[in-house]
Amino acid sequence: MTTSPLPSADCGCPESPRLAASRRGVLRGAALAGATMAFGSTMVTLDARRDPAGAAAPARSVIVLLSLRGAADGLSLVVPHRETAYYAARPGIAVPAASLLAADATFGLHPSLAPLLPLWNAGRLAAIHATGLPVANRSHFSAMEEIEDADPGSAARIGWLNRLVGAATSDSSLEALAVGNGLPASMLGPEPVMSFRSLETAAIGGDDQWDPKKTRSRSLHTLWGSSDSALGVAARTALNAVVSLDPAKAQADHVSSYPDSDLGRALSAIARTLRADLGVSAVTVDSGNWDMHVGLGKPTSGWLQRNGSDLASGIAAFFADLGAMGDRVTLVTLSEFGRRVQENGTGGLDHGWGNVMFAAGAGVKGGRYYGRWPGLQNTLDADVSVTTDFRSVLAEVVRTRTPASVATVFPGFAPETLGFMTGL
């Protein structure tokens, strides 16, 4: 049900015609990483050596990765208002300092993020600026894969979230959940992953009101129950996982409190699943499209205003919907790269480098901005320089909120301590 995270054909990005094929390539990668089984709108990917029993055990903590697909402009979301270069470089699209929210001496939030102010003021939302890949990569697909593998130089197609659930001790077979169209690279690997487009339609094809005696389900269990093949393992896991979603479907549906968008519906489904406490500890969901080469718009109207409002309203509704479960959930936003400092001739921004990340929820020391600000230059090819590797942000969440080893989740990487999470 979620909007495709890939840029639309009219965004002006030269990669656009190839991006749909790239997502199909990711799904082929999922099949190569293990076995993939689809029943109806539900897909499970897992390693052939594993045969989870389908148990659901409560998760101690949950990490939700919200990907801003298409490369969001961090300079619009968190504006460096003290920089004269920012206003000189963006005469048509700069956000006036007077309209910024939660402003300090250096930064302020875009006005579309107003729904997040209660989280910010409660100290549950933080922004970390000038984050990104250690070396600039302006290709959507290549950068997406690089940040989601988070293991440069490795030939293994294993995502960091898959390594995370593999490194954490759990009795649940439903640890990893991807809500949207297919599996992102962050979830690929040997650990079982559940994926669905819609919670309501996550079911075995044909297992509906026209099959009241559940003969389809019993037949599939009989067919695959004793098979030790990769397909048999995948089938059993898919069957068990789909059944285990029934408690999530029984949760109260508060979708009307979310924005009427694909992101809003996806976050609502995630909240229901987490409130059911089925053992999910890692979730991915996409927000897109942020590839604003053309017509980014004014602070109170246009493409970025709409996306920002959808994002902020969705996150705010999500934490309100979680209730007490919100004390165990940490949400992090990530985009493949940022945008150039200088606006282009069509009122948009071309591919850049450094960006902003948000962290919200459990364990966050919020209400402030983090990171080392590099300053800006008003030149045609100027980027926001990266002063904080994106893995340091993710590693701080992993270190403080999960039992997993950071060295296992981010091999060969020595993260710096940023201090935006409690427990350090």
Beta strands, then each sheet from edge to edge (+ up, - down):
strand 1: 35-39
strand 2: 42-46
strand 3: 62-68
strand 4: 78-79
strand 5: 108-109
strand 6: 125-132
strand 7: 176-179
strand 8: 193-196
strand 9: 282-287
strand 10: 329-334
strand 11: 355-361
strand 12: 368-370
strand 13: 388-389
sheet 1: 1+ 2- 8+ 7+ 9+ 3+ 10+ 11- 6+ 12+
sheet 2: 1+ 2- 8+ 7+ 9+ 3+ 10+ 11- 6+ 13+
sheet 3: 4+ 5-
end
